[in-house]
């Protein structure tokens, strides 16, 4: 498990603050964990582009697939790369802009009450053991700090935005992950 500071930052994470956040309506309502995937360009791992996207520094002319990202302001609380490195962009106490139009358990605007974790990956590429290891440690820390995040309230982006989003995709091993949480 990892220490979550009262400021909402994970003590062991590389911290790169994103401007793409705002205050939650009620920080005491944090009760959902949303798992995502991202790679830029799609299917390419290890580059600087995700960090640049989340900090509004992405040169959208650097790759043809980036044209659709022009002017996009998004973020996540955490990003876990293929080697298990953790970067935090937004304090857990604040509302990161990761879910978009979303709904869970009859409630809309999941960004208001959720924490978003991006795994470096794609829907159809197996995630690394290092990513699962770090995701599990982070999840256990979050569940301890925010007890309303029960295992039943850990979902994929696809679950809160069906038809619009597919991540973390079929390659994410939900059975392994949730069994490992106990």
C-alpha positions, 0 to 999 in steps of 0.5 A: 500500500502507498501513503495518500497525503492529506492534500490528495497526492500519492506520496510515491508518485511522480507529480506533474500537475495538470491544469485540467481539473476543478473542485469537486462539488463534495470531496466527501462523496468520492466513491467510484474508481474508473479504470481507463487505458490510453496510448498516443499514438494508439498502440504505441507505448513509452512516449511523452505524448500522454503527459503532454496531452494531460498538461495541454502541451501536446503538439497536435501536428506531431502525428496525424492521429492527434488532429482530433485532440486539438483543443481537448482538455482532459486529465486523469488522477493517475497514469500507470505506464507499462513498467509500473511507473506512476504519474499523478496529474490531479489531486484525488481531492479534486475533480479530474476530467477523465470520464466525460459524459457518464453515469453510474448507479443512476448518477450522472457526471462521474467526475464529481465522485470518482477517481480516474486511473489511466493504464498505458495500453489499448483495448486489445493488448495485454497489460503488464504484470508491473501495471497490475502490481501497481494498480493493485497497490494503488487500489488498496490504498485508495480503498483504505483512504476512501472506504466508499470505493468498494470493489463493486464500485470499481469499473471500466470507462466502458461501464460508465459511458457504454457505446461511447467508450470501450476501455480498458478493453477485453485485454484487461483481466478483471477476474485477476484484478478483482480476485487479487483485491480479495 
